[in-house]
Amino acid sequence: MLATLDAREIAFRDDVLAGLSAPIPALPARWLYDRRGSELFDEITRLSSYYPTKTETQLLRDIMPDVAARVPKGLAVVEFGAGSATKTPLLLEAIAPAAYVPVDISGDYLEQSAAELQQRFSRLDVIPVVADFARPFTLPGGIEHLPQLGFFPGSTIGNFVPSSATDLLRQFRALLGPGARLLIGMDRVKPVERLIAAYDDPEGVTAQFTLNILTRINRELDGDIPIDAFRHEARWNDILSRIEIHLVATRDARFSVAGSSFEVPAGSSIHVENSHKYGPRGARLLLLAGGWTPIAEWSDASQDFSIVLAEAQPERFAP
């Protein structure tokens, strides 16, 4: 089997086997995004109960003149986890960069969205990179002489526990270099009822999205997981300030993946995703810990969502 797997498939297999073998079974959220997962997530963003996308998109529209005034001309925009790049045109139209580098783990989905953007922005150099942005990767040649702007919308940073989020921000800094800017979206704490509704919609699209990772495991890793033995559940963890997504076993589930056997007893779960919510001070502290100094911050009128522009300032000897 090893001979037939490429590096991405090996990483997927290793993550799944390690996660299912852990004392608290878990699957890394980045593997939710195969082509079908990406399509389902796009559908989620259009649901009436899912406020983050609508709120952030309107906020981006409102602040773009200010953002354009605060970033250098002739940038290379590097978008981490670009997906369908639905918010990206707002940024590209406002700042007219020299190059756009969308980075995503789902290659075929990335290729399609990059082609659509290239057609829309015919004079822009669009250079897609298929990579897991949570792990070290290299930028394409030819943009190293350009000032860099990282674009990380969607509150995707909330999918990472704080220690991993800090490491990720440091990785972004190392990749983009001193003097680079980062435009990042961060969801804020709000009433639990609104949060649960956003992550457990009555239409059941989020449940399909979560369960799709089991379908993917069965398809790509020779698994025989009984998908009908699991249900989607969204929980609010107040101590950790996050929504947690679990796949809860409705009965004892025994299955194998890539030749290894597993058992998930009825009532226990596989932890699939987190979505951390930050207050203003917590968001700034996280960025500072990751090597980024906030230089501007915006929020909608209801204070539901924030967008921060930060800079990778030179390291200082003194605290």
C-alpha positions in Angstrom: 0.0 0.0 0.0 2.9 2.4 0.8 4.1 2.3 -2.8 0.8 3.5 -4.1 0.5 6.6 -1.8 1.8 10.0 -2.4 3.1 12.3 0.3 -0.4 13.9 1.0 -2.0 10.5 1.2 0.6 9.2 3.5 0.1 12.3 5.8 -3.7 11.7 5.7 -3.2 8.0 6.6 -0.7 8.8 9.4 -2.9 11.5 10.9 -6.0 9.3 10.8 -4.3 6.3 12.4 -2.7 8.4 15.1 -5.9 10.3 15.8 -8.1 7.2 16.1 -5.4 5.5 18.3 -5.3 8.5 20.7 -6.8 8.2 24.3 -9.4 10.7 23.1 -10.0 9.8 19.5 -9.7 12.8 17.2 -9.3 13.7 13.5 -7.5 16.8 12.3 -10.0 19.3 10.8 -7.9 20.0 7.8 -8.8 16.6 6.3 -12.5 17.6 6.2 -11.7 19.5 3.0 -11.6 17.1 0.1 -13.6 18.2 -2.9 -16.9 17.2 -1.5 -16.1 18.6 1.9 -15.1 22.0 0.3 -18.4 22.0 -1.6 -20.4 21.3 1.5 -18.5 24.0 3.4 -19.4 26.5 0.7 -23.1 25.5 1.2 -22.7 26.0 4.9 -21.6 29.6 4.4 -24.8 30.4 2.6 -27.1 29.1 5.5 -29.1 31.7 7.3 -27.9 30.4 10.7 -24.2 30.6 9.8 -23.3 34.2 10.6 -19.5 34.2 10.2 -19.2 34.4 6.4 -21.9 37.0 5.9 -20.7 39.1 8.7 -17.0 39.0 7.6 -17.8 39.6 4.0 -19.8 42.7 4.7 -17.1 43.9 7.1 -14.4 43.4 4.4 -16.5 45.5 2.0 -16.7 48.3 4.6 -13.0 48.4 5.5 -11.3 47.8 2.2 -10.5 51.5 1.5 -8.8 51.7 4.9 -6.9 48.4 4.3 -5.7 49.6 0.9 -4.4 52.8 2.5 -2.4 50.8 5.0 -0.6 48.3 2.9 2.2 48.8 0.3 1.5 48.9 -3.4 2.5 46.0 -5.7 2.0 43.3 -3.0 2.0 39.5 -3.4 -1.1 38.3 -1.6 -0.7 34.8 -0.1 -4.1 33.3 1.0 -3.9 30.5 3.5 -6.7 27.9 3.0 -8.1 29.7 0.0 -10.9 27.2 -0.8 -13.3 28.8 -3.2 -11.8 32.2 -2.6 -15.2 33.9 -2.4 -14.0 36.8 -0.3 -10.8 37.3 -2.1 -12.1 39.5 -5.0 -12.9 42.2 -2.5 -9.3 42.3 -1.4 -7.8 42.0 -4.9 -10.1 44.8 -6.3 -9.2 47.1 -3.5 -5.4 46.8 -3.4 -4.6 45.7 -7.0 -1.7 43.4 -6.0 1.1 42.2 -8.4 0.5 38.5 -7.6 -2.0 36.2 -5.8 -0.9 32.9 -4.3 -3.8 30.8 -3.1 -2.8 27.9 -0.9 -5.1 25.0 -0.2 -4.9 21.3 0.6 -7.7 20.4 -1.9 -5.9 20.5 -5.2 -8.8 20.1 -7.7 -11.0 22.6 -5.9 -8.1 25.0 -5.7 -7.4 24.7 -9.4 -11.0 25.5 -10.3 -11.2 28.6 -8.0 -7.7 29.8 -9.2 -8.8 29.5 -12.9 -12.0 31.5 -12.2 -10.0 34.3 -10.4 -7.4 34.3 -13.2 -10.2 34.8 -15.7 -11.7 37.6 -13.7 -8.4 39.4 -13.0 -6.6 38.8 -16.3 -3.7 41.0 -15.5 -3.0 39.4 -12.2 -0.4 36.7 -11.8 -2.3 33.9 -10.1 -0.1 31.1 -8.8 -1.9 28.3 -6.9 0.0 26.2 -4.4 -1.4 22.8 -3.3 -0.1 22.4 0.3 -1.2 22.0 3.8 -0.6 25.5 5.2 -0.5 24.1 8.7 2.8 22.5 7.8 6.0 24.1 6.4 5.9 24.7 2.6 7.7 27.0 0.2 6.3 29.9 -1.8 6.7 29.9 -5.6 9.7 31.6 -7.2 9.3 35.1 -8.7 7.5 36.8 -5.8 10.3 37.0 -3.3 11.2 40.6 -4.3 7.6 41.7 -3.6 6.2 42.9 -0.3 4.0 40.2 1.2 0.5 40.3 2.6 -0.9 37.1 4.2 -4.7 36.7 4.0 -6.3 34.4 6.5 -10.1 35.0 6.6 -12.9 32.9 7.9 -11.7 32.7 11.5 -9.8 29.6 10.4 -7.3 30.4 13.1 -10.0 29.4 15.6 -9.7 25.8 14.4 -6.4 25.5 16.1 -5.8 25.2 19.9 -3.9 28.3 21.2 -0.5 26.6 21.2 -0.9 25.3 17.7 -2.4 28.7 16.6 0.7 30.4 17.9 3.0 28.0 16.1 1.0 28.5 12.9 1.3 32.3 13.2 5.0 32.0 13.7 5.2 29.8 10.6 3.4 32.4 8.6 5.9 35.0 9.8 8.9 32.9 8.9 7.3 32.2 5.4 6.4 35.8 4.6 9.3 37.5 6.3 9.9 40.6 8.4 7.9 43.6 7.3 5.1 41.5 5.9 1.5 42.2 6.8 -1.3 39.7 7.8 -5.0 40.4 7.4 -6.8 37.9 9.6 -10.5 37.3 10.5 -11.3 36.2 14.1 -14.7 35.2 15.4 -15.8 36.7 18.8 -17.5 35.2 21.8 -21.3 35.5 21.7 -24.5 33.9 23.2 -24.2 30.1 23.2 -27.6 29.7 21.4 -26.3 31.5 18.3 -23.1 29.6 18.3 -24.8 26.2 18.5 -27.2 27.2 15.8 -24.3 28.2 13.5 -22.6 24.8 13.9 -25.6 22.5 14.0 -28.0 23.9 11.4 -31.5 22.5 11.1 -30.9 21.7 7.4 -28.3 19.2 8.4 -25.6 20.5 6.0 -22.9 20.8 8.8 -23.7 17.2 9.8 -23.1 16.1 6.2 -19.9 18.1 6.1 -18.6 16.4 9.3 -19.6 12.9 8.4 -18.0 13.3 5.0 -14.6 12.8 6.6 -15.6 9.2 7.4 -16.7 8.7 3.8 -13.3 10.0 2.7 -11.5 7.6 5.1 -13.4 4.7 3.7 -12.7 5.7 0.2 -9.0 6.7 0.4 -7.7 4.5 3.3 -9.5 1.2 2.7 -11.8 1.8 5.7 -15.0 0.2 6.6 -16.4 2.7 9.1 -20.1 2.2 9.6 -21.1 5.8 8.9 -24.7 5.3 10.1 -23.3 4.5 13.5 -22.2 8.2 14.1 -24.1 11.5 14.5 -22.9 15.0 14.4 -22.9 17.0 17.6 -21.9 20.6 18.3 -20.9 21.5 21.9 -19.9 24.8 23.6 -16.8 24.4 25.9 -17.0 27.6 28.0 -13.7 27.0 29.9 -11.8 26.7 26.6 -14.0 29.3 24.8 -14.7 27.1 21.8 -17.3 25.2 19.8 -16.4 21.6 19.6 -17.6 19.3 16.8 -17.9 15.6 17.7 -19.0 12.5 15.8 -20.8 10.6 18.5 -21.3 6.8 18.3 -24.9 5.8 18.5 -23.9 2.2 19.0 -20.7 0.2 19.5 -18.7 0.8 16.3 -16.0 -1.6 15.2 -14.0 -1.0 12.0 -10.7 -1.0 10.4 -8.7 1.7 8.5 -5.5 0.9 6.5 -5.3 -2.5 8.1 -5.6 -1.3 11.7 -8.6 -2.1 13.9 -10.5 0.3 16.0 -13.5 0.4 18.4 -15.6 3.4 19.4 -18.1 2.5 22.2 -21.7 3.7 22.1 -21.9 7.2 23.6 -18.3 8.1 23.1 -17.1 10.3 20.2 -14.4 11.2 17.7 -13.4 14.9 18.2 -13.3 16.4 14.7 -13.1 20.2 14.9 -12.7 23.2 17.2 -13.7 26.7 16.6 -12.2 29.0 19.2 -13.9 32.4 19.9 -11.8 35.3 21.0 -12.4 38.6 22.8 -10.5 41.7 21.5 -7.7 41.4 24.0 -7.3 37.6 23.6 -7.1 38.1 19.8 -4.3 40.7 20.1 -2.4 38.5 22.6 -2.5 35.5 20.3 -1.2 37.6 17.4 1.6 39.0 19.5 2.6 35.6 20.7 2.8 34.5 17.1 5.2 37.3 16.2 2.6 39.7 14.6 2.0 43.2 16.0 -1.6 44.4 15.4 -1.7 47.8 13.7 -5.4 48.1 12.9 -8.6 46.4 14.0 -12.2 46.5 12.7 -15.4 45.0 13.9 -19.1 45.0 12.8 -21.6 47.0 14.7 -22.8 44.0 16.7 -19.2 43.1 17.7 -19.7 39.6 16.3 -16.5 39.4 14.3 -13.2 41.2 14.0 -10.6 41.6 11.2 -7.1 42.6 12.3 -4.2 43.9 10.2 -0.9 43.0 11.8 2.7 43.4 10.9 5.8 41.2 11.3 7.9 43.9 12.9 11.7 43.4 13.4 12.6 41.4 16.4 13.6 43.6 19.4 16.2 42.7 21.9 14.4 44.5 24.8 11.0 43.2 26.0 
